[in-house]
C-alpha cells in the first residue's frame, strides 16, 4: 500500500511540476517581450537581408512595445552570426533574419559547420524570395549575357566576379554559370551585398550575382547595369532584361530567400506570437507592392514548411556541388 501511495504521490508531483512549467511558459508568452530584443543579421549592413530586418524591427517595436535592435554580425558567409544565434538562450530575446543560403548552399560546401542548420534553430516563418540579377559595371562594353561571357573569356585573370562569401548561393550561382559556359572566372568574396555592389559600381569587380531586392536601387540610379535575371521568367517591371535561362542556359535559376529564426527550443507560444505579427505586417497590400516593385515576393510559411524548404534546397546544392566538383578554400 505504501508503495502505491508513493507512486501516486510521485505521479502527482510530475503533473504538478508540468502544470507549473506550462503555466510559466504561457505567462512568459503573454508578457513577451518585456525587454529589448536582439535581431541578428549575419551579414553586413545595407544588403537585402539587412533591409528586411530593419523593416521588421520597426514594425515589431511598434506592435510589441519593446525595442527590436538589429545586430549585424557579418563574416564567414553568415556562419559567425548564425553560430552566435544557435548558442544563444531560446527565450525569444535573440532572433535572426537569415538568408537561407547560409543554411543551404553554405551547408553543402562546408559540411562541418559549427551548427546544424536543420536542428539547432527554431524556424518561425519564411519572409521573402527574390531572384538574382546578373549585375555588371556599366563601363563594360557588353549588353547581354553572351557578350559578358565572351568578355570574361577574352580577359583571363582580369575578370573579377564578386560574391557574397565563399560557399554562398551567390558564389555557387557564379560557379555554375562559369562551369556551364566553360569560362574561368576569379571569384572575390565580400561580407555582404552592399560592399559587393559598391565595388562592382566602382569597377573593383566586374560582375555579381545578387538578389534584385539589393540590386534594383543601383540599377535605377545607373550605378549598376543588368544583363540578365536568374528567374524562370522575365520580371514584369524589367521586361527588356532577358533571363539567363533564355540566354543559352536552359533551366538556370538562382535567387535569395529570407526567413525568421530563433535558437532551438523557443517556446511555441512565443514563436506563434512572432509569426502572427510578422505575417500580418508582410500581408498588407502596401508592403507586398513595395517589395514587388523591387523584384521580391512576400512568401510566408509555417515552421514545418520552412524546415522542409531548407532541407530540399540543401539537397539541391549538395547535388550541384558534387556535379560540378565545387571546392571552396
VENGIRA-V884037 format. One record per residue. N is the residue number from 0. RES is the residue in one letter. PSI is psi in radians with two decimals (NA if undefined). OMEGA is omega in degrees with one decimal (NA if undefined). NEAR is the number of other C-alpha atoms within 10 Angstrom. Layout:
N;RES;PSI;OMEGA;NEAR  N;RES;PSI;OMEGA;NEAR
This chain:
0;X;-0.76;-180.0;6  1;X;-0.72;-179.8;7  2;X;-0.73;179.7;8  3;X;-0.76;179.6;9  4;X;-0.72;179.1;10  5;X;-0.71;179.5;11  6;X;-0.70;177.8;12  7;X;-0.74;178.9;12  8;X;-0.70;179.8;12  9;X;-0.75;179.3;12  10;X;-0.75;179.3;12  11;X;-0.63;179.7;12  12;X;-0.66;176.6;12  13;X;-0.76;178.9;12  14;X;-0.73;-178.9;12  15;X;-0.80;179.5;12  16;X;-0.73;178.9;12  17;X;-0.70;179.2;12  18;X;-0.70;178.6;12  19;X;-0.77;-179.7;12  20;X;-0.74;179.9;12  21;X;-0.80;-179.4;12  22;X;-0.60;178.2;12  23;X;-0.72;178.9;12  24;X;-0.75;179.6;15  25;X;-0.76;178.8;16  26;X;-0.71;179.3;12  27;X;-0.72;179.2;17  28;X;-0.65;-179.2;21  29;X;-0.62;-178.1;13  30;X;-0.06;-178.6;11  31;X;2.41;-8.8;20  32;X;2.55;178.3;19  33;X;0.03;177.1;14  34;X;-3.13;-177.0;12  35;X;2.61;-178.4;14  36;X;2.32;177.1;21  37;X;2.18;178.4;18  38;X;1.70;-174.3;26  39;X;2.34;169.9;27  40;X;1.99;-175.0;28  41;X;0.57;179.8;30  42;X;2.97;179.9;32  43;X;2.74;177.7;21  44;X;2.58;173.7;21  45;X;-0.24;-179.9;16  46;X;-3.09;-176.6;22  47;X;-0.78;-178.9;26  48;X;-0.71;177.0;27  49;X;-0.71;179.7;27  50;X;-0.81;179.5;15  51;X;-0.77;-178.9;20  52;X;-0.72;-177.9;26  53;X;-0.62;174.4;20  54;X;-0.78;178.5;13  55;X;-0.73;-178.2;22  56;X;-0.77;179.5;20  57;X;-0.80;-177.7;14  58;X;-0.83;-177.8;17  59;X;-0.62;176.5;19  60;X;-0.69;179.8;16  61;X;-0.79;-172.9;12  62;X;-0.37;-177.0;10  63;X;-0.19;170.5;16  64;X;0.18;176.7;14  65;X;2.67;179.4;16  66;X;2.37;169.2;18  67;X;1.91;-169.9;26  68;X;2.09;178.4;17  69;X;2.25;-178.5;21  70;X;1.80;179.5;21  71;X;2.06;178.5;18  72;X;1.37;-172.9;19  73;X;2.76;173.0;21  74;X;2.55;174.6;18  75;X;0.78;177.7;21  76;X;0.67;178.0;28  77;X;-0.06;-174.9;27  78;X;-0.57;-178.4;21  79;X;-0.89;179.5;15  80;X;-0.69;-179.8;21  81;X;-0.72;178.7;34  82;X;-0.67;177.0;19  83;X;-0.77;-179.3;17  84;X;-0.74;-179.6;26  85;X;-0.55;-177.0;24  86;X;0.11;179.5;14  87;X;2.78;177.0;16  88;X;2.48;-179.2;14  89;X;1.04;-176.4;18  90;X;0.06;178.8;20  91;X;-0.04;-177.1;23  92;X;0.02;168.4;19  93;X;2.01;178.7;22  94;X;2.98;179.2;28  95;X;2.31;166.6;28  96;X;1.96;-173.0;26  97;X;2.51;164.3;26  98;X;2.14;-173.4;26  99;X;-0.15;174.8;26  100;X;-0.56;177.7;27  101;X;-0.66;-175.7;23  102;X;-0.21;-174.5;25  103;X;-1.29;179.2;26  104;X;-0.72;179.8;28  105;X;-0.74;-179.9;27  106;X;-0.49;178.6;22  107;X;-0.62;-178.1;25  108;X;-0.65;-179.0;23  109;X;1.51;-176.9;16  110;X;-0.28;-177.4;10  111;X;0.86;177.7;9  112;X;2.70;178.8;14  113;X;0.02;178.5;14  114;X;2.80;177.6;18  115;X;1.95;-176.2;15  116;X;-0.51;-175.4;23  117;X;-0.33;-172.5;16  118;X;-0.17;-176.6;13  119;X;0.16;-178.0;17  120;X;2.76;171.4;24  121;X;1.94;176.4;23  122;X;2.34;-178.9;27  123;X;-1.02;175.3;30  124;X;2.63;167.4;27  125;X;2.69;-178.6;27  126;X;-1.03;-173.2;24  127;X;2.76;168.9;22  128;X;2.45;-178.9;23  129;X;2.18;178.0;26  130;X;2.70;174.8;23  131;X;2.61;168.4;27  132;X;2.58;175.2;28  133;X;1.70;-172.4;26  134;X;2.47;-179.9;28  135;X;2.88;172.6;28  136;X;2.29;-175.3;24  137;X;-0.35;-177.6;20  138;X;-0.21;179.1;13  139;X;2.41;-177.0;14  140;X;0.93;-179.0;10  141;X;2.71;-177.8;17  142;X;-0.05;179.3;15  143;X;3.10;-175.1;17  144;X;-0.79;-178.1;21  145;X;-0.72;178.8;16  146;X;-0.62;178.2;14  147;X;-0.79;-179.6;19  148;X;-0.63;176.8;20  149;X;-0.67;178.3;13  150;X;-0.76;179.4;16  151;X;-0.70;-179.9;22  152;X;-0.60;-178.9;18  153;X;-0.15;-178.5;12  154;X;1.06;-178.5;13  155;X;2.35;179.5;13  156;X;-0.12;-178.8;11  157;X;-0.04;-177.9;13  158;X;1.83;-178.4;20  159;X;2.14;-179.3;20  160;X;1.89;-179.3;24  161;X;2.59;177.0;29  162;X;2.75;-171.7;30  163;X;1.03;177.6;30  164;X;2.56;176.8;25  165;X;2.26;178.2;24  166;X;0.04;179.0;28  167;X;2.85;175.9;26  168;X;-0.60;176.2;28  169;X;-0.74;179.0;25  170;X;-0.86;-177.2;26  171;X;-0.56;176.2;25  172;X;-0.74;178.2;25  173;X;-0.74;179.9;24  174;X;-0.72;179.8;24  175;X;-0.75;178.5;17  176;X;-0.74;178.5;17  177;X;-0.75;-178.8;17  178;X;-0.76;-179.2;15  179;X;-0.64;-178.6;13  180;X;-0.28;-176.3;15  181;X;0.57;-178.0;11  182;X;1.94;178.1;16  183;X;2.48;177.9;17  184;X;2.72;174.2;21  185;X;2.08;-177.6;17  186;X;2.26;-175.9;20  187;X;2.08;-177.1;16  188;X;2.52;174.8;19  189;X;2.81;-178.4;22  190;X;-0.08;180.0;22  191;X;3.00;-177.4;25  192;X;-0.66;-176.5;27  193;X;-0.91;178.6;19  194;X;-0.56;178.5;17  195;X;-0.79;178.4;26  196;X;-0.69;179.5;31  197;X;-0.72;-179.4;16  198;X;-0.61;175.7;17  199;X;-0.74;177.9;23  200;X;-0.59;-178.1;23  201;X;-0.12;176.8;15  202;X;0.00;177.3;16  203;X;-0.49;171.8;16  204;X;2.76;-172.9;23  205;X;-0.47;-175.7;23  206;X;2.91;-175.2;31  207;X;2.40;168.4;30  208;X;2.09;-175.5;30  209;X;2.67;-177.0;34  210;X;2.46;179.1;29  211;X;-0.52;179.0;28  212;X;-0.62;176.8;26  213;X;-0.65;-170.5;24  214;X;-0.68;-167.4;27  215;X;-0.71;177.0;21  216;X;-0.63;177.7;13  217;X;-0.62;178.7;17  218;X;-0.79;-178.9;17  219;X;-0.58;-179.0;10  220;X;-0.15;-179.8;9  221;X;0.06;-178.9;13  222;X;-0.40;-178.3;18  223;X;2.57;177.2;24  224;X;2.39;177.0;25  225;X;2.31;174.7;25  226;X;-0.16;178.8;23  227;X;2.77;173.9;25  228;X;2.60;-173.5;31  229;X;0.54;176.5;27  230;X;2.97;179.0;20  231;X;-0.57;-179.9;16  232;X;2.82;176.4;14  233;X;2.60;179.8;18  234;X;2.42;-174.8;18  235;X;-0.55;-177.3;11  236;X;-0.04;174.5;11  237;X;1.06;-171.8;12  238;X;-0.31;-178.3;10  239;X;-0.12;179.4;11  240;X;2.03;-177.7;17  241;X;2.77;172.7;20  242;X;2.72;175.3;26  243;X;-0.60;-179.8;27  244;X;-0.75;-179.2;19  245;X;-0.09;-179.8;17  246;X;0.31;176.6;15  247;X;0.11;-178.2;13  248;X;1.26;-176.3;13  249;X;2.36;177.8;11  250;X;-0.06;-178.5;12  251;X;2.01;-179.7;19  252;X;2.39;177.0;17  253;X;2.61;-179.4;22  254;X;-2.99;-175.2;21  255;X;2.46;177.1;21  256;X;2.47;174.4;21  257;X;2.59;179.3;25  258;X;2.81;179.7;23  259;X;2.26;-178.3;27  260;X;2.84;171.1;27  261;X;2.93;175.3;27  262;X;2.72;178.2;25  263;X;2.39;176.6;19  264;X;0.09;177.6;15  265;X;2.27;178.8;20  266;X;2.40;-176.7;16  267;X;-0.64;-177.5;14  268;X;-0.66;178.8;16  269;X;-0.73;178.1;21  270;X;-0.75;179.7;22  271;X;-0.70;179.9;16  272;X;-0.79;178.7;15  273;X;-0.81;-177.8;20  274;X;-0.72;179.6;21  275;X;-0.81;-178.2;13  276;X;-0.68;-179.3;16  277;X;-0.80;-179.3;21  278;X;-0.67;177.5;17  279;X;-0.74;-179.7;10  280;X;-0.85;-175.8;18  281;X;-0.35;-177.2;20  282;X;-0.14;-179.5;14  283;X;2.52;-178.2;12  284;X;-0.64;-178.9;9  285;X;-0.81;-178.8;11  286;X;-0.72;178.6;15  287;X;-0.77;179.7;17  288;X;-0.69;-179.5;14  289;X;-0.78;179.9;14  290;X;-0.68;-179.3;19  291;X;-0.64;179.6;17  292;X;-0.22;179.0;16  293;X;0.21;175.7;17  294;X;0.28;179.9;23  295;X;2.65;-179.9;24  296;X;2.29;174.7;20  297;X;2.17;179.2;21  298;X;1.78;177.4;18  299;X;2.93;-174.2;22  300;X;2.95;166.9;17  301;X;2.85;175.9;14  302;X;-0.65;-178.6;19  303;X;-0.72;178.3;11  304;X;-0.70;179.0;15  305;X;-0.79;179.9;21  306;X;-0.71;179.8;20  307;X;-0.71;178.9;13  308;X;-0.81;-179.2;16  309;X;-0.73;179.3;19  310;X;-0.76;-179.9;15  311;X;-0.74;-179.8;13  312;X;-0.70;178.7;17  313;X;-0.76;179.3;24  314;X;-0.67;178.7;16  315;X;-0.76;-178.8;14  316;X;-0.57;175.8;20  317;X;-0.74;177.6;19  318;X;-0.73;179.9;13  319;X;-0.79;180.0;19  320;X;-0.73;-179.7;20  321;X;-0.79;-176.4;12  322;X;-0.63;-177.0;10  323;X;0.13;179.2;13  324;X;0.82;-176.4;9  325;X;2.24;176.4;16  326;X;2.41;-179.4;11  327;X;2.27;180.0;9  328;X;NA;NA;6
